Amino acid sequence: MALTQHTDDVPAAAAGQYRIGGDLSVHRMGFGAMRLPAATWDGPAHDPARGIEVLRRAVGLGVNHIDTAAFYFHGDIAANDLIRKALHPYADDLVIATKVGPGRFPDGSWMKPADPAELRAAVHRNLRELGRDHLDLVYLRFLRTDGPGGDRFATLAALREEGLIRHLGVSSATPEQLAEAQEIAPVAAVQNRFSPLTREHDDLVERCAAQDVAYVPYFPFGGAGAPDLGALRRVADRHGATPAQVTLAWLLAVSPSMLAIPGTSSPDHLAENVTAAALRLDAADITELTGLTGAAEEA
C-alpha cells in the first residue's frame, strides 16, 4: 500500500484500537513527548510554541495516547507543562501515561532510584503538572542496576487503590521484575526498548500479547532515527513510504498488543509518523524486516 505525505485523511485510528487494562481504548498509533523540550537531554532546547503546535496537531490527527514523564524537561521547558497548555481541558478519550522512578535534578543530572516516599511525591507532581485528579497509566521505571522493585511497585498499587492511578505499568523491566510486579497488582503495560534492530525482548513481547498486556516500545528507531539499512529501504520503496514509516508499521504488525509512541518536535515529522498507521506490510515484508537483528548495512 503506497503512502503519500497528505495525512489529514489518515488519522491515527487507521492503526486500530487497543484497550489498555481492558477499559482504556486508544488508537495504536500514539505519541511520545520526550523530544518536545529538547533534541537530547543536553539540548538544544526546542521552541515551546512548536511543541504546543505538535501536541494539538497530534490530537487533530486522532492520537489519543500520549506518553510523558515529569523528568522530560530541559531547563524550564517541560513536557508535562506543554501538554497541559496545549490540551487542557482534556478530551474524554485522551489517555496520558507517565513514568516515575529515577528522576532528574533541576540541573538535569539523574537521581538514584526513587524510594516509596519519593514515588508518592512523583505521582503527585505529575498530577499537579498535568492538571489532573488521577493518572490514567503510571509506569514504574527501572534502571539496569535495579534489583527487585516489590516495595516500590506496592507503593504505586496503594496509590491505585486510593484512586490516584487507574492502571499500572513497568518500564525498562526484566521478565523477573514484571513477574514480581504482577504478584502485587495487575500490570496493564510494559514499556521497554524494542525496534527492528533491538530485539532482546522478543519473548517478553509474546508474553505480553498472550496476557493481553500492552507493549509500548521506546526508541522505536533504535534511538537515533531509522537505521540506514538496505532491507528497510527496499520495503519502503515498494510501499512508497519512508524507512521510519516502515519501522512503525513493522512494530504494529509484530504484536496485536503493540502500541507505537514515536516522538518528535516537528509538525511535518509528526504527520509522517501518523501516516504509518495506514501502512500494511505483507508477509514477505515482515520476514525481511524481522531478519534484521544484528544485520550489517546491506547494499
Secondary structure, DSSP 8 states (H G I E B T S, - for coil): ----S--TTS-GGGG-EEEETTTEEEESB-EE-TTTTBSSTT--B--HHHHHHHHHHHHHTT--EEE--TT-EETTEEHHHHHHHHH-S--TT-EEEEEESS-B-TTS-B-----HHHHHHHHHHHHHHHT-SSEEEEEEE--TT----HHHHHHHHHHHHTTSEEEEEEES--HHHHHHHHHHS---EEE-B-BTTB-TTHHHHHHHHHTT-EE--BSTTTTSSS---HHHHHHHHHHT--HHHHHHHHHHHH-TTB-B--B-S-HHHHHHHHHGGG----HHHHHHHHTTTT-----
